[in-house]
Amino acid sequence: MKTTVLFLAALAAPLFAGEMVPSQIPASAKWLLHADLDAMRGSETGKKIFTRIEDDHGAKLRAFKRMFSIHPLTDLRGVTLYGDGKPEHAVALIDGTFDRAHMEDVVKAADDYEESSHAGFTVHSWEDKGTGQHAAFASDQLLVFSRQKDLLKDALDVLKANAPASADPFFTAEGGKPLLAASAKLSEIDMPADAARLVRMAKNLRLAANENGGRFLLRANADTADAKDAERLRRMLDGVIAFAQAGDAKLDGLDLRADFSSAATPPSLSGALSLPVAEWITLMEKAAAEEAKKKKKD
């Protein structure tokens, strides 16, 4: 079956959605990526992204709606992706308004479909272009999906346990819920040998993006092995921003604010980049136009 539940996650990937629920994330997760789709709908950034996705993928979205009875841009409340650090190993938690019976009927028509049970949940497994796919409804509103059946089972165990977990204060600072949140235990993730030194110097990384006070704000926090690495990271990032401003015409005249600082105890780097929302949207539009030209030439 060429169109699968994976397509839903792929279309939602630029957005990600729903308020993050810490109790749904296993302690073993090495990385996660999450965003609040409701907040995106109310933000200028989100409105622009949604319009762009509709313009570029509207026909596919409508076809997906006809097949699965759900529209990713209007019917989803939440998507959280996380993984165990191995390449292409991931779990998607998709919170939305589903026609569960219809979706299960469609999946049951897939190639090599099998049904099993784990922790009281029905697990649907099938093949798509030779690759195994696995999904289960943890509830009528929460769909769990993974290409790795063992990761799917682990996710269902965590959801069933529903153990209390506190929200990371980093993600709730600077104006409340972020539009986008990400974290990674970089020292525990399998990375390619040519990964940038700047990335390898950080042990743990957290990112959050939101709109606050008329500005689009991207915040970062990184733990390092020692204070020297933290200071090196600060100098390197200051240099990257200065080089970008000097060499990229798109940044000319923008009210770009950058603030990076390092700390010795604990050794870490904190940083923030911000632009007026209108300038940020213009920058996104220019970058999208350049990418479209490149694709057209190719």
JOPEMO-V170283 format. One record per backbone hydrogen bond with DSSP energy under -0.5 kcal/mol. CO is the residue of the C=O (numbers start at 0). NH is the residue of the N-H. E is the energy in kcal/mol with one decimal. If there is no record, write none. Layout:
BEGIN
{{CO:NH:E} {CO:NH:E}}
END
This chain:
BEGIN
{{1:3:-0.6} {3:6:-1.3} {3:7:-0.7} {4:7:-0.7} {4:8:-1.3} {5:9:-2.4} {6:10:-2.5} {7:11:-1.7} {8:12:-0.9} {9:12:-0.5} {11:14:-2.2} {11:15:-3.1} {16:78:-2.0} {19:21:-0.6} {20:23:-2.3} {21:24:-1.7} {23:25:-0.5} {25:28:-1.7} {29:184:-3.4} {30:82:-1.6} {31:182:-2.1} {32:80:-2.7} {33:180:-4.4} {34:36:-0.8} {34:78:-0.5} {35:39:-2.2} {36:40:-2.4} {37:41:-1.1} {38:42:-0.5} {39:42:-1.2} {42:46:-2.2} {43:47:-1.9} {44:48:-2.3} {45:49:-3.1} {46:50:-2.1} {47:51:-2.1} {48:52:-2.6} {49:53:-2.6} {50:54:-2.4} {51:55:-2.5} {52:56:-3.2} {53:57:-1.4} {56:60:-2.7} {57:61:-2.4} {58:62:-2.2} {59:63:-2.6} {60:64:-2.2} {61:65:-2.1} {62:66:-2.0} {63:67:-3.2} {64:68:-2.1} {69:71:-0.6} {70:73:-1.2} {70:74:-3.1} {74:96:-2.7} {76:17:-0.6} {76:36:-0.6} {77:94:-5.3} {78:16:-1.1} {78:34:-0.8} {79:92:-2.8} {80:32:-2.9} {81:90:-2.8} {82:29:-2.8} {82:30:-1.1} {84:189:-2.2} {85:88:-2.0} {87:89:-0.7} {89:146:-0.6} {90:81:-1.8} {91:93:-0.6} {91:144:-2.4} {92:79:-2.0} {92:94:-0.6} {93:95:-0.6} {93:142:-3.0} {94:76:-3.5} {94:77:-3.4} {95:97:-0.9} {97:99:-1.0} {98:102:-2.5} {99:103:-2.6} {100:104:-1.9} {101:105:-2.1} {102:106:-2.3} {103:107:-2.0} {104:108:-0.6} {105:108:-1.1} {106:109:-2.1} {109:112:-1.0} {110:126:-2.6} {113:124:-2.7} {115:122:-2.8} {117:120:-2.7} {120:117:-2.5} {120:122:-0.5} {121:123:-0.5} {121:136:-0.5} {122:115:-2.3} {123:134:-2.5} {124:113:-2.9} {125:132:-2.7} {126:110:-0.5} {127:130:-1.5} {130:127:-2.3} {132:125:-2.0} {133:145:-2.5} {134:123:-3.4} {135:137:-0.8} {135:143:-3.2} {138:141:-0.6} {139:97:-0.5} {140:95:-2.4} {140:142:-0.5} {141:137:-2.1} {141:138:-1.3} {142:93:-3.3} {143:135:-2.3} {144:91:-2.9} {145:133:-1.9} {146:148:-0.6} {147:151:-2.0} {148:152:-2.3} {149:153:-2.1} {150:154:-2.3} {151:155:-2.2} {152:156:-2.1} {153:157:-2.1} {154:158:-2.3} {155:159:-2.3} {156:160:-2.2} {157:161:-2.2} {167:170:-1.4} {167:171:-0.6} {168:171:-0.6} {168:172:-0.7} {169:172:-0.7} {171:175:-0.8} {178:35:-1.3} {179:208:-2.5} {180:33:-3.3} {181:206:-3.0} {182:31:-2.5} {183:185:-1.3} {183:204:-2.5} {184:187:-2.2} {185:188:-1.2} {188:190:-0.8} {191:194:-1.9} {195:198:-0.7} {195:199:-2.0} {196:200:-1.6} {198:201:-1.3} {200:224:-0.6} {202:186:-1.9} {203:222:-2.0} {204:183:-2.4} {205:220:-2.1} {206:181:-2.4} {207:218:-3.1} {208:178:-2.6} {208:179:-1.7} {209:216:-3.3} {211:214:-1.3} {213:276:-2.4} {214:211:-2.8} {214:216:-0.5} {215:274:-1.9} {216:209:-2.2} {216:218:-0.5} {217:272:-2.6} {218:207:-1.9} {219:270:-2.4} {220:205:-2.4} {221:268:-2.6} {222:202:-3.5} {222:203:-1.0} {225:229:-1.6} {226:230:-2.3} {227:231:-2.5} {228:232:-2.5} {229:233:-2.0} {230:234:-2.3} {231:235:-2.6} {232:236:-2.6} {233:237:-2.3} {234:238:-2.1} {235:239:-2.4} {236:240:-2.4} {237:241:-2.2} {238:242:-2.7} {239:243:-2.4} {240:244:-2.5} {241:245:-1.8} {242:246:-2.0} {243:247:-1.9} {246:248:-0.6} {247:250:-1.8} {248:251:-1.4} {250:253:-1.7} {253:255:-1.9} {254:256:-0.5} {256:273:-2.1} {258:271:-1.8} {260:269:-2.8} {262:267:-1.9} {265:264:-0.5} {266:223:-2.1} {267:262:-2.6} {268:221:-2.7} {269:260:-2.8} {270:219:-2.5} {271:258:-2.3} {272:217:-3.1} {273:256:-2.4} {274:215:-3.3} {275:279:-2.5} {276:280:-2.5} {277:281:-2.1} {278:282:-2.4} {279:283:-2.3} {280:284:-2.4} {281:285:-2.3} {282:286:-2.3} {283:287:-2.5} {284:288:-2.2} {285:289:-2.3} {286:290:-2.2} {287:291:-2.2} {288:292:-1.9} {289:293:-2.1} {290:294:-2.2} {291:295:-2.0} {292:296:-2.1} {293:297:-2.1}}
END
